[in-house]
Amino acid sequence: MLKILNLSTSSRYVPVTRLWLQLRCFCSSSSLSSSSSSSSLSVPSDDHIVRLILDQKSPSGALETFQWASTFPGFIHSRSTYRALFHKLCVFRRFETVYQLLDEMPGSIGLPPDDAIFITIVRGFGRAKLTKQVISVVDLVSKFGIKPSLKVFNSILDVLVKEDIDIAREFFRRKMMASGIQGDEYTYGILMKGLCLTNRIGDGFKLLQIMKTRGVTPNTVIYNTLLYALCKNEKVGRARSLMSEMKEPNDVTFNILISAYCNEQKLVQSLVLLEKCFSLGLVPDVVTVTKVMDVLCNEGRVSEALEVLERVESKGGKVDIVACNTLVKGYCALGKVRVAQRFFKEMERKGYLPNVETYNLLIAGFCDVGMLDSALDTLNDMKTDAVRWDFATFNTLIKGLSVGGRVDDSLKILELMEDSENVHGARIDPYNSVIYGFYKENRWEEALEFLLKMEKLFPRAVDRSFKLINLCEQGGVDDVKTAYEQMIEEGGVPNVIVSHCLIHRYCQEGYMEETLELINDMVTRGCLPRSATFNAVVIGFCKQDRVMSGIKFVEDMAERGCVPDGESYNPLLEELCVKGDFQNAWLTFSRMVKKGIVPDFSMWSSLMFSLNQKTAIHLNTLLQDIIES
C-alpha cells in the first residue's frame, strides 16, 4: 500500500508489541483471546490510530505506526490519519516524505487531501520559517484539481503576517484577489494584526476603510486590534474616538482602553469607562480592575478602590489575590495597617488565600508606622499558615527593625534568614540595614566590626568600603572621588559608614553639591542621616559664607524626619551674629527652642554679642521673649 520506507530505516521503530499494548488501552471495548499472544483486536477507529501516531517521538515511529495500522483487516486509512502523520512529519521537517505521501493519497484511499491537511502543511512550513514553500501550497492544492479555499488562503496569510507583513500584503493582492477570493472578516483581521504588530497604524485605518467600501463590516476583534496598537503608541484619545464607531464593544475593548488610561494615570477617564462597561453588563478582567484599584490607591482613595472590587465581585467578575494585595498596600500607605489586617482576614474568609506578598506588605506597613512587635508577629503567622518566607520578608523586617532602633532584633532575624532554606545566595541589602541600625544607635565600633565580619560573604564590597574609609581619612580628595565613582560604576552601594565619611570629607573640601547628592541618596534608600553626619554639611555651608543655605538645609532635614541638635544650630547662630544679622539669628534661635533644643552657653554668648551691637532693640521686650521661649 505504501511506498514510503526511506525514513531513517536504520533508526529503531516503535516495537510492534508496544503498539498492540497502546491500542489495547485505547480500545476498551475490544477483547483479547486468552489462547494466543498474537490474538487479534477489533478493528481500531480512526481516533485510536490518530492518537497512536501523534504519540510517537520520531518521524520513523509515526510512519511505522501508520503502516502497521494498515495491516488490520478491514481498516482503511482516512484523511484524519493522514493529517496526523503529516503533522508529525512536518514537526520533524520531513517535507519530502510529505510530498510523496500526498501524491499517493488519492490512489490509496480514493480521496484527495482536504483543507485540514493543506492547513496542517502550511503551518508546518510556517514553523520551519519556509516562506516560499508556504506560498507554494496554493499551487500544491491546484495540482489535485482543487480550487484553494478561503480557509487555505487565510492560513497562508496568517503565517506570512508573522514573518513579513509586506510579503503578506503582496500575497493578498497577487494571489488571493487574483484568484477571485475577496476575503472575509478573518482575512482582514489577519492583515490588521500584521499592520498593528509593525506599528503601521495609518495603514490600519486605510484597511478599515477598504473593508467598509467592499461591504465587509469590521468586527470587534479587528477594532480591538487597532485600539490596542493606538494605546500601545500612547494615542489613547484617538483610540477612544475609534471606540465610538463600534456597534458592539466587548469586555476586551474596555480592558484595552481602561488599562491605557490607567497607565497614563488618567483616573477620571478610567472610571468613566469602567462605569460604562458596567452599564453594558460587561465586567473587565482582573488585570484591568487591579490597575484601576492601583491608581485609586496611589491617590489615597482606598475606600473607592474597595468599592470597585466589591462591584466586580457582585457582578460575577473574577478577583484574585493580586487585586486584594493592591488594597492591602493602599491601606498600609495611608498608615491604616490595622484596617489592612482586617481586610486581610476578610480575604481569607472569602477564599482568597494570602500569599507571601500579602504578608510582606503587612510587615512593611507595620514597620513604617513603628509597630515592630506586630511586624514580628506577622512573621510568626507566616510560619503558622505555612507561607514560606522569602528574601523580601527578611529584608523588609531587618530594615524596619534597624530603622526603628532595634538593631539587636534585626541581627536575630538576619541569623534566621541565613539559616533559611528558602533564601538562596547572599545579598547585601539586609547587612547594610544592620550597619545603619548600629549607626543610628551611635554604636560605631560594632558597626565596623560587623562590616569586617561581612568580608566572607561580600569580600569585594567590604574591601571597597574600607578603602574609601581610609581614603577619606588620609588620602587626597581626588583619590576619594575616583574610588567612589568606581564603586558606583561597578554597581556598588555605599553603606552608611562610607556615606558618613564621604560627606565629612567632601564638606571639608567644599564640595557641597556632591555632598547634597550623597545626603539625598541616603534619604532615598531610607537611611536618614543622624545629626553627627548632616552637621558637617551645616559647617560646610558656613565656611562658604552660605549661612542661609545652611538654615534651609537644617529645616529640610527636619521635614524629612531627621533630628537636628544644638550642634546643628550653633555654627549658624554664630555666623549670623558675627555678621550682625540679629533678625535671622533670633528667628533661627526661636525655631531651635521650639524644637525642644536647649541653648548652650556659646549660643547665649553669640546672641548677647549681637544684641550689644543693636542698641535700637528694646532690651526688656527681647528678654521677655527669651524667657517665654
Secondary structure, DSSP 4 states (H G I P E B T S, - for coil): ------S-TTSPPPPHHHHHHHHHHH-TT----TT-TTPPPPPPPHHHHHHHHHT-SSHHHHHHHHHHHTTSTT----HHHHHHHHHHHHHTT-HHHHHHHHHHHHHHHS----HHHHHHHHHHHHHTT-HHHHHHHHHHHHHTT-PPPHHHHHHHHHHHHHH-HHHHHHHIIIIIGGGT----HHHHHHHHHHHHHTT-HHHHHHHHHHHHHTTPPP-HHHHHHHHHHHHHTT-HHHHHHHHTT-SS--HHHHHHHHHHHHHTT-HHHHHHHHHHHHHTT----HHHHHHHHHHHHHTT-HHHHHHHHHHHHHTT----HHHHHHHHHHHHHTT-HHHHHHHHHHHHHHT----HHHHHHHHHHHHHTT-HHHHHHHHHHHHHTTPPP-HHHHHHHHHHHHHTT-HHHHHHHHHHHHH-SS--S--SHHHHHHHHHHHHTT-HHHHHHHHHHGGGT-HHHHHHHHHHHHHHHHS-HHHHHHHHHHHHHTT----HHHHHHHHHHHHHHT-HHHHHHHHHHHHHTT-PPPHHHHHHHHHHHHHTT-HHHHHHHHHHHHHTT----HHHHHHHHHHHHHHT-HHHHHHHHHHHHHTTPPP-HHHHHHHHHHHHH-TTS-HHHHHHHHHH-
